[in-house]
Amino acid sequence: MVTVDIKPSLPEALLKDAQAAGLLSPTVIERLLEEEVRRRRVDNLFAAMDRLATVDLLPLSDKEIAEEIRLTRG
């Protein structure tokens, strides 16, 4: 575990709401960051899938698949 000191500048109303909701504890901030990292990974995965869906490739034949496997295995 690594300690990071963060000093955000927040509007006073947001600071009060976050404190009242208990969102400023290290445990909660860690959970919020983990959730955001996970959300971004999922978003990036779906964006990549969308890009892949636009690629117009012909399916490989069984022979081509076998050759790709052979080349990969060396």
For each residue, the residues with C-beta under 8 A, 3 or more apart:
1:
2:
3:
4:
5:
6:
7:
8:
9:
10: 14 15 18
11: 14 15
12: 15 16
13: 16 17
14: 10 11 17 18
15: 10 11 12 18 19
16: 12 13 19 20
17: 13 14 20 21
18: 10 14 15 21 23 24
19: 15 16 22 23 24
20: 16 17
21: 17 18
22: 19 25 28
23: 18 19 28 29 32
24: 18 19 28 29
25: 22 28 29
26: 29 30
27: 30 31
28: 22 23 24 25 31 32
29: 23 24 25 26 32 33
30: 26 27 33 34
31: 27 28 34 35
32: 23 28 29 35 36
33: 29 30 36 37
34: 30 31 37 38
35: 31 32 38 39
36: 32 33 39 40
37: 33 34 40 41
38: 34 35 41 42
39: 35 36 42 43
40: 36 37 43 44
41: 37 38 44 45
42: 38 39 45 46
43: 39 40 46 47
44: 40 41 47 48
45: 41 42 48 49
46: 42 43 49 50
47: 43 44 50 51
48: 44 45 51 52
49: 45 46 52 53
50: 46 47 53 54
51: 47 48 54 55
52: 48 49 55
53: 49 50
54: 50 51
55: 51 52
56:
57:
58:
59:
60: 64 65 68
61: 64 65
62: 65 66
63: 66 67
64: 60 61 67 68
65: 60 61 62 68 69
66: 62 63 69 70
67: 63 64 70 71
68: 60 64 65 71 72
69: 65 66 72 73
70: 66 67 73
71: 67 68 74
72: 68 69
73: 69 70
74: 71
